[in-house]
């Protein structure tokens, strides 16, 4: 089997690079807009705490995994495949929680609107990367 990089893998890497930059920019703006002002009403503090939880989760897990996935995918390394698959699951999980929260609250948040394309892409990317898993697993035993 050839170790040539299929176009779809390059697409997944490019989308993950854009997602990492967009996620960092979004959370930077949210942090300075929402958390700069101290919420005094308990319900507002609770909503801010929920948003802070997503911010921390994305900064600790999603963004590093997105960043690691890009060179790993382009080099056809197992860590790139694994981190991209982990990000795919994170998109589905976090966006489901956000959609439920927003629909229950009666309005979609800017984040729900901005990031809604990524779970749909993740479904395709997870399937696509699974189809090409052998390309990454064959190279897993080779020296980097």
Helices and strands as residue ranges (DSSP letters): H 7-30, I 31-35, H 42-57, I 58-62, H 63-74, H 78-105, H 110-131, H 133-140
